[in-house]
Amino acid sequence: MRLPRSVKGSLSEILARLVLAISPDRTPDEVVQKAKALFLDWLGCAIAGTMIEEGRAFLHLASNRADSDKATVLGLSEKRDPEIAALVNGALAHATEMDDSDRVSVIHPGAAVIPAALAVAEERSLPGLDFLMAIIAGYEIAIRIGEAVGLSHYQIWHSTGTCGTFGAATAAGKLLGLSQEQMVWALGNAGTQAAGLWQFHTEGSMSKPLHAGKAAADGMLAANLALLGLQGPKKILEGDKGFFQAMSRDSRGAAAIADLDPLPSEYKMMRVSIKPYPCCRHTHAAIDAAISIRRKSPILVEKVDRVRVETYGTALDLTDNPFPATPNRARFSLQYCVACALLKGSVTLSDFRPEIVAVESAKQKQLLSKVQVVLSPEIESAYPEKWGARVTLFMRDGTALSDMVAQPTGDPERPMSQRELLTKFEQLIHETKYCGHRALLTSTIGRLETVTSMSQFFPELRMSRN
């Protein structure tokens, strides 16, 4: 890929300059506050992940590894090696399908970036403000590379696993104090490891959290090796045998990266969405619309002739799954999620328990069979800037109830309030042993920029497995 003459250096060199330029005195307070909100959200998701089947598999893996005095694994009382901690904590946060997301790059940045930063910050007893700067930098790089690689990448590659590796390397590298040259090497080392395929979704298997965990751990590995002098390729992104060439048909390349001089005019973190429902983000606009309809009029299933869900192509590709038989399938089923929303007026973690998915109520089965999902050219034309949906109930008496949601709850244009964020956190940790530490955890994160050592944050997080 040939870069414009105005671009000085490789894309990795441009990004490395940005990473080193991010500092407390140059970062707007609103960005710092957003970073703290995303950390709180990540923590709740990771704690909740200790309670589900996929999360328990990762905890079992960690419990069989040798103890260490370096990094905390959520759900365990003993510390582990930092890379194992990053792997497991990243997987836990992604397992519930409730972690943050960016709609343009189509990645879940927090699940990869935060556990890598957390492990390094704890091991080195670094200040909370340094930790926040690292995750701000990690989000920026992961999202910009996600934008640059283009939407064709997402058809086969799971962007959280691929682009997340760059973000994790950035966050870890910033906390390790890498020089600009070393940061370029770290990005090169990250790109050569970037992976994660959508075949898990085709088969309904359980590998998705592994992508986030591996991105976190491999990003740490990339940064640590760069610190030790392992030179990664500086043109890992735009090179003839690099990331864009290998993994995209419509890469935007320099267009998404080369406008940094040296700091962005708008931080990508500010665009990141926080999810209110524990299922694929592509279902959320339809859930919002269904809940809105239910609030306006009680839904009697026997009076519903059919339900039409109109949305964009990517949502159909990933979530048109009319009769899910497992929790993983249900989390990626527009039909299941819309039926839950219409029947209950909510979609919660309990709706995806194996026993709930396997034994649907008679009303739910009846309603699921009536839900049709179709492509809307209007909604498709707005994607990926807007992930919208329209839900219409056609009643047996000839009337219709309809609602259109252009952008789902949790997007920057429709943000969750501070009270809603705290309520989500409480619900995520409610059934865990962390529940009694809610006030301490939220208050500590609220003043995280004043915490002198991140190792002080962790005693309340180390406890026996749930």
Secondary structure, 3 states (H helix, E strand, C coil): CCCCCCCCCCHHHHHHHHHHHCCHHHCCHHHHHHHHHHHHHHHHHHHHHCCCHHHHHHHHHHHCCCCCCCECCCCCCCCECHHHHHHHHHHHHHHCCCCCEECCCCECHHHHHHHHHHHHHHHCCCCHHHHHHHHHHHHHHHHHHHHHHCHHHHHCECHHHHHHHHHHHHHHHHHHCCCHHHHHHHHHHHHCCCCCECHHHHHCCCCHHHHHHHHHHHHHHHHHHHHCCCCCCCCCCCCCCCHHHHHCCCCCHHHHCCCCCCCCCCCHHHHCECCCCCCCHHHHHHHHHHHHHHHHCCCCHHHEEEEEEEECHHHHHHHCCCCCCCHHHHHCCHHHHHHHHHHHCCCCHHHHCHHHHHCCCHHHHHHHCCEEEEECHHHHHHCCCCCCEEEEEEECCCCEEEEEECCCCCCCCCCCCHHHHHHHHHHHHCCCCCHHHHHHHHHHHHCHHHCCCHHHHCHHHCCCCC
